[in-house]
């Protein structure tokens, strides 16, 4: 047998009548993420005695029409107004195969499929499952709430149906899919955003002020973007060992956090021709997934909604194939972007025909980047790329003083730092709505959550529940007790110009999650009267306050009416307006001194902590202060103010730590609690202080 004489032809001189071409690759190839990219031909042809058996088709047959039951014959209206939830659920409970003719079928609760349920629609635009704006079961703050849910481990089919979760339904998920490897998800369109299809003549976007309610059919524009974009959970959520075949999917709703989110499954999955476009922060996210293949997987970012979008996130991913992967930024984009595929702790991934391009100069800089190993793949077009998982970590480097170690980079604005009982470090990005974990034993970073809620700062209670202070904006059109949901102002919102100019009218609430199972465990913390918790272990207060009307001394010791109570029952977060701007929260322990930053006057103050968590006896401590501070086991205070300044208990400066970029928040962590971790603007750093 001779090697190929030409890139696209074979010259075989053998006597065998039948051959199996196991692979034939030609082009620019990288055998792993750190090898040199070289043009080569890989040819693997095996003589066989007879033809292989016919391959099993990944595309199951749609059941015979003789088994179909027409949902309209059972009473469904499909007029976009009548509530068809009960008709659908009763039909699913009784019949395995249901035909859904043309119509827009309104749901008010999750419709759940049985193990053999098959839903067959006429066309994904003509046949839609829809939510009205601010449907109560899908509104306000809460955990993910699917419009349609498959059975767990069942043999389900969804074909020819559009899913429209509207704009203002904060908790909505389009479809939660948990069916088995033989299930079939075909010809489905997730409606909403830039790619919305509309009935009748096109209605131009209206400017802010003409209506306060946005919807996919009648969007409202605010500073170039729809006000309601990126306010919901995921469009397609495959989880709990879900899998199957996903074909001809257009998931382009800008109202959802991701177009597809696949989590916690090893069930084989196959994707054929899925287009994921027009999301604000992320198109596709795979976490804790193995045994999937994606053919003709396309990502596209538009200028109006996707300038900051990270197309693909791969976390703890293995045994994966991407064939003909297209990652594209449109000609209208005028901003650069760092990465197309961001990899976290992955192995055994193969890319065949990887395309990373744009018609303009702002093609994404790196098609693939391993954030934990700091490995950059730079060729924009590759015929083959392998992520083996064995690539060595590339050091980020150290600062000029040889002490500060850069652990990881690539963030927009890292802040809100916290630690758990094992010394692991957590931090967040507010605008990008992401929460990260640095595992100190593995020295790896992971993306814990990218929910549609904007995190402000993080903390832990005594039982390692992650507490997230977040911004909550009332949902337009959501009626509570017959009135539009509204946020009550806090008494201590005055005294700072920040509370004006659009920075009031929202809440700073606290939710909790289990970091090991964030998607299923999210819930809002209850509020109780301040002082009701008698034996407070610790209270969490803003690390810094900007008070330009000179009331800092009063507000810092203000005793609020309410506090949030963590799941452990002994950790509280007193409800202060300044949680809305603070870059972090600090732990105040009864009987120990508590330090906080007067950011406007650039000083640290010291206060006493009462048994119920209240603060008193404010005194000036040192004339430095900005965002973050931390106290070591010996009571020394570390203050982030351009650099990091160290003070003893008497307020005398004893040292300085120079940091490569301006520090925002700092926290002691590590297995022994003696390592200082620092969030800069773009990176996470550490200093071993033993």
N, C-alpha and C positions, 0 to 999 in steps of 0.2 A: 504494500500500500504506500502510495506517495502522499506527502503533505500537499495541501492545497496550493496550486500554482498561482491562483488569483484569489483575492479576498472573498469573492462571492461564488466561487466555483470549486468543484472537487474533481480530481483525476484519480480514479481508483483502478488499480491494476491487480485484481485478485480474482480467483476462480469461484469464490463464494457467490451464489446467486442473490443472497439476501443479506442486508446489513442493517444494523441499528445505529443511527447517529445519536449518540448519547449527549454530545454537546458540540457545537461549532460556533466559536466566538472569535470575532475579529474586531479590533479597534483598540482604543486607549484603555488600558487595564491597570488596576491596582490590586495586588494580591491581599493586601490588608491596608489599614488606614495610614501606616507610616512608610510603606514601600514606595519606590519611585514609580511614577506613572509612565508606562511604556506601551508602544504600539506592538501588538503581537496577535498571533492566531493560535487559538487552542482548538485542537481537533481530536475528538475521541469517537472513533467508529469501531463497532464491534461486529464481527461476522456472526450470523445466527443461522440456524438450520431451517427455521420456518418463521413466518410472520407471528408477531405477538398477538395475543387475544385482543379483541376490541376493547378499547379503553372505556372505563366507566364514565358516563357523562355526568359532569357536575351539575347540570341543569335538569332537575326533575321535571317530569311531565305534569302539566296542569290537569287536575281531575276532569273526567268526562263531564260534559254539560248536563248529562242526564242526572248527575248527582247534585247539581246546583240548586240552591233555594234563593229566590229573589227577595232581598231584604224589603223591598217596597211592597211585595205581596204580604209581608208580615206587619205592615203598618208604618214603616219608616217614611218620612216625608222628604228629606233631602232638600229642603227649601232654604237652608241657611238660618232659619229662625226657630223652627220647632226643635225641642229637645228630643233627640233620637237615642239618647243613652240607654234607656230601659229597653227599647225595642232591640237594639243591637246585643245587649248583654243577654237578654232572654233567648234571642236567636242563637247566639254562640253556645249557650248552655244546652241547646236542644239539637242543633244541626252542625255537622262537621264542615260542610262546604257552603259558603254564602256568596252569592253574586251581589255586587253593589253597583247598580247602574248609575248613570249620570245624576249628579246632585251634590250639594254641599251639606254634609251631615253634621249637625251641631251636637257636641258632647258637653256635658257639665261635670262628668266624673271619669275616672280611668275606666276604659273598657278592657277587660282581661280575656285573653284567648285561652281556650282549652287545649290539651295536648295535641289534638288532631285538627284544630281549627285552620281552615283555609279561607282567606278573604280575597276575593277576586273582583277588581274594579274595572270599569270601562277604560279610563284614561286618567293619568295622575293630575291633570288639570280639571277635566270634566267631573271627576269623582274625587271629592276631598272630604277628609275628616277635619273639622274646624273647631276652634275655641272662639267664643266671643271675647271681646276685650274685657279684662278684669273679671273673668269667671271666678267666683269665690273659692272653689276648691283648689285653684291653681294660682291664687293671688297672695300678696303680702310676703312676709318672710317665712321660710320653711325649707324642708328637705326636698329633693327632686321628686316631681309628681308627673308621671307619664300620661299622655293622652291615650296611647295604646300600649298594651303590655302583652308580650308573648307568654306562653307557658314556660315553665322552667324545665328544660330537657325534653320538650315536646317536639313534634314533627310539624311545625307550623309553616304556613305560606302566606305571604302578603304580596299582592300583584296588582299593578296598575292603579295605585291609589296615591293621592297627594295628602300631605299632612301639614296643616296650618295652625300653629299655636298662637297666632295673632302677634301683637307687639307687647302689650302690657299684661303679661301673665308671668309674674316673677319666678314662680316655682316650676314652670312648665318644662317638660321633656317631650319631644315629639313621639319617640317610640323607644321603649325599653325592651331589648331583645335578648332572651335567655334560652332560645330554642337550640336543638341539637345540630350535629354536623350535617344532617340530611335536610335541614330546613332551607327555605328559599325566600329571599327578599328581593323582589324584582320590579323594575320600572316604577320607582317611587320618587316623588319630588317633595322636598321639604320647602314649603312656600314661605316667602318673606324676605324683604331686603332688596338688594340691587337686582336680583334676578327674578323678582316676583312677576308672575303672569296674572293678568287682570281680565275680568269680564268687561266688555264694553269699551268705550273710548278711554284713552290714557288720561289720568288726572295728574297734572304737574304737582310737584311737591309744593306745599304751602309754607310760607315763612312763619316763624314763631310769632304768636300773638293772634293769628287767625283761628287757631284751635289749640287747646291744651292736650288733646288726646290724639296720639298717633296710632296708625294701624297700617298693616301691609298694603291695603287697598287705597289708603288715603294718608300717606306719611306726612309728618311735620318736620320741617328742616330747622336746625339750630346750628349756626356757625358751620355750615357745610355738611352736617350729618343729621340723620334722623335721631330725634331725641330718645327714641326707645331702643336703639341698637344696643346689643350686648347686655341685655337685662334679664335673660332667661338662662336656664341650664342648657344641656346639650340637645341637638336635634335627634341624632341616632345614638343610643347608648347600648352597646353590646357588653354584657357583663354576666357574672355568676355562671361561668362556663358556657356562655352562649357561643354559637358559631353558625356554620352553614355557608350558603352561597349568596352573595350580594352582587346584583348585576343591574347595570343601567340606572344608577342612582345619581340624582342631582340634588345635593344638599348645599344650599346657598343662602340660607336665612341669616341675615346679619343680626337678627334679634337674639340668636343663640350663641352661647359661649364657644362651642365647637360644632363643626359640621358632623363629625363622627368622633365618638369617644369609646374606645374598647378597653375594658379593664377586667383583670382577674379571670382569665380564661386560658385553658390549654386545649380546648376543643378546636379542631381544625376549622379554619375559615378561609373562604376564597372570595376575593373581590374582583369583579370584572367591570371595567369602564365606570368608575365612580368619579364624578366631578365635584370637587369641594372648593367653594369660592366665597369671597365677599364677607369674611368674618373679620371682626375687629382685632382680636388678640391671638387667635389660634384656629387653624383649619382642622387638623386631625391630631388626635392624641391617643397613643397606645401605651397602657401601663400594666405591667405584670401579665404579659401575653406571650404565647408561643404557638407555633404550628399554623401560621397564617401565610397566605400568598395574595399578592395584589398585582393585578394585570391592568395596565392602562389606568393608573391612579393619577389624577390630575389635580394640582393646586393652582389657584389663580387669585392674585391680590389686585384689587382696584384702588384707585387713588383716594376716593372719597371716604371709604370705610377701613381700608386695610394697610395704611402706611406703617403701622406698628405691628403688623401681624407676624407671628411666628408660624410658618406653614405646618411643620410636622414636629411632634415631640414623640420620641421613642424611649420609654423607661422600662428597665428590667425586661427586655424584649429578647427573644431567642427563636432560632429556627424559623427565619422569615425570608421571604422572597419578594422583591419589588421588581417587576418587569415592565419596561416602558413607563418609567416614572417621569412625569412632566411637572416641573415647578416653574411657574411663570408669573412675572409682574407686568402689568399692562403698560402700554405706551404713555398713559396719562400720569403715571407715578413720577414724582420729582424728588424723592427722598431715598437715600441709601438704606440698605438693610444688611444685618450682619450674617445671618445663617438661614438656610432653608430647612435642613433637617438637624435637629438638636438631639444628641444621643446621650443617654444616661444608663450606664451599667448594662450594656447590650452585648450579645455574642451571636455568632452564626447567622449573620444577616448578609444577604447577597442582593446587590443592585445590578440589574442588567438593563443597559440603555438608560442611563440617568441623564436627564436634560434639565439644566438650570439656566434660564435665559430671560431676556427682555429685549424689546426693540430699541430701548434707550440705554444710556450708559449705567443706569442704576440697577443693573443685574445684582442679585444678592451676592455678597462677597464670597461666602463659603457655602458650597452645596451641602456639606456635612461637617458637623463640629461635635466632638466628644467633650462635653463640659467638665466631666470629672477628670479626664486624662489630658485636657488641654491640647487635643489633637485637631489640627486643621486639615481638611481635604480641600484643595484649591482648584483642581481642574473643573471647569463648569460643565463639560460634557464628557461622560465616561461610558464606555461600552460595558465595563464590568468593574465593580467595587465590592470588596468583601470586608465586613467587620467581623474579625475573628473573635474579639474579646480578649485576646492575649497581647494586644499592643501595649508597649510600655508607656507609663505616664510621662508626659512632658512637663517638666517643672515650670511653674509660673514665674519663678525667680524671687529674689528677696530685695528688700529696700537697701539703700546705700549704707544704713547702719548695721546691716548684717543680722538684725534681730527680728524684724517684722517679716513674717512669711505670708506671701500671697497664696491663698488656698484655691480660689476659683474666681472667675470674672465673667463679665458678659451681662450685667444687670443694668437697668435703667436708673434706679435710685433705691438702693438697699437700705432698709431701716427696720424698726420695730423688733429688735433682737430679743430673744428669750432663750432659756435653757430648761431642759427637763432634768429629772433626778439622776440620770446617767451622764449628764454633762453634754448631751447633744445640743446643738445650737439650731435655732429656728429664726428666720427673718422673713420679711415680706417686701413686696413692691405694691404701693397703693394704686397707682393709676393702671398698672397692668394686672392687678387683682390676683397676684400669685403669692403663694406661701411655700418656702423652701425649708429643707432640713439638711443640716450638715451632720453626718454620722461620724463621731469622733473616733470610733474604733476602726471603721472601714476607711476613713478619710474619703468619703464620697458624699456628694450632694444629690438630693432628689427633690422633685417638685411634688409637694404634698397636695396642693389644691390650687385650682384656678377657677373658682366659683365666680358667679356674676356679682358677688359682693365685694366692695372695696375695703381691704384690710387697712387699719390704721396702726395698730400695734399688737403685740403678742405677749402672752404670759402663760404660766402653768399653775394649776392648783397643786395641792399636796399629793394627789393621786395620779398625776401626770396627764390630766385632761388639758388639752390645748385650749386656751381662751383667746378669742380673737375679737378685739375691739374693731368694729367696722362701721362704715357709713351706710345708713339706710335712708333712702329717699322715698317718700310716700308714693304709692303707685297710682298714677293718674287713672281715674275712672273706677278705682276700687272703693266700694261702698262699705263702710263699717257702721253698723247700727243706723243704716239709712242715709249716712252722710259720707262725703268724700273723705277718704283716709287723710288725716292731717297729723303733723308732728308738733307737739307743744314745745314752746321755747323754754329754756332753762334760766333760772334767775341770775346765774353768774355769766350769762352770755354778753352782758355789757362790759364796758371797760377795755375793749380791744377792737380795733378797726377790722380785724379779721372777721368778726361776726357780721359785718356788713358786706356789701358788694357780692351778694349771692352766696354767702357762707352761713346762712341761717335757713331754717325751714327743713332741715334734715336732722336725723337722730344719730347719735353715736351709741350703738347698742353693742352687746357682747354675745357672741355665740360660742359654743364649745363643740369640739370634735375629738374623736379618738384618732390620733395620727396614723394608726395602723389600719383604720377603716373609715377614712374621712367622708366618702360619698354617702354612706348609709347612716352615719352617726350625728350629722349636724343638727343642732337644736339651739334655740334661743334661751339664754339664761333668764331666770325669773328675777324680778325686782322686789325688794323688801324695804321697809322703813329703815333708815340709817339708825343704828343703835339696837335694832332688834336681834342681831347676831351678837350674843354676849361674849363668847370666847373666840374672838377673831385670831386666827393664826397669822394672817398677813392681809394687808390692804394694798391695792394697786392704784398708784396715782400717776398723773402725767409727769414724764421726766423733765419737760420744759414747757413754759408758758410764755406766749408773746402778749404782753400787756402794756400797750403804748399809751394808755390813759392813766397810768400810775396807780393802779389798784392791785398790783401784784401781791403785796403783803396781805391785803384783805382776802383776796380770792384764794391764795395758797392755803389758808387755814379755814376757809369757808366750810361749814358743816352742811352738806346737802341733805335734801329730804329723803332721797332713795339711794340704794346701792344695788348692784347686780351681785348675785350670790352664785359662786361656782358649785359644781356638782359635789365637791367634798364637804360643803356646808360651813367651812371655816375660812375660806378665801373670799374677799369681797372686792368689788370695784366701785367705789363711790362715784355717783353720777355727776360729773363735772363737764361743763361745756368745753374746756380745754382739751379733753380727749380727742376732739375733732381736729386739732392741729398738732398735737404732740407727736414726736417721732418715736416715742416708746412709752412704756409704763415701767415704773420702778416699784420694788417691794418695800413696803413700810411695815416693820415688825414692832408690835407693842413692846415698849420698854427700851427700844434701841433708837439711836438718832436716825433721822431720815433727811436726805439731801435732795434738792431739786434745783433746776436752773431757772433763773430770771433771765430769759433770753434777750429781752429788750435792753436791760441794763448790764448784761454780760456779767452776771455774778451767780455764785452758788449760795443757797440759803440752807440753814439747818433747822429742823423742827423736831418736836417730841411727838411720840405716837402713843395714844391712849389705848386701853384694853379693847375698846369697841372700834378701833381703827381710825378715829378722828385725829387731826393734827392740831398742834398748838405751839406757842412759844417760839415764833419765828425769829431767827437771828441771822445776820450776814456772816458768811463763812469765808469765802475767797472771792477775789475780783476777777474770776473767769467763769464762763459758762455759756453753753450753746445748746446742743441737742441732747447728747447722751452723757451718762456718768455711771460709775460702778464702784462698789466697795469690796475690797478683798477681805480675806478671813481675819486679817489683823486690824481691820478698821481703817485702812488707808483709802483715801478717795481718789479716783481716777476721773478726770474731767476732759471730755472731748471738746476742744475749742480750736479748730485748725490743726493742731497736733493734740497729743494726749499728755496732760499735766498731772503729776502725782503729788498728793498732799498727805501729810500725816494727820493724826486726830486733832492736833492743835492748829491746823491750817497752814503749816509751813511746807513750802514746796521742796520735795525731795528728789524729783527727777522729771524727765520728759521723754516721751516716746515719739519719735518722728515716724510719720506714716506716709506712704507714697501718694495718697490722695486724702482729701478732707474726710475725717471720720464723721459718721452720723450717729450711730448708736454702738454701745460697747457692753460686753457681758462676760463674766468669768464662767468658764466651763471646762470641759475635759473630764477625764475620769477622776482626777483629784481636785478639780476646781481651781487649779493654779494657772490655767492658760487664759489669757485675755483675748477674746474674739472681738473683732472690729468690723462693722459694716462701713465701707466707703461708698462713694457714689455708684461705682460700677463693680466692686469686688468685695470678697470676704477675706479678712486677714486674721492672723493669730500671732501672739507673742507669748512664749513660754517664760514665766517669771520665777521659776524655781531658782 
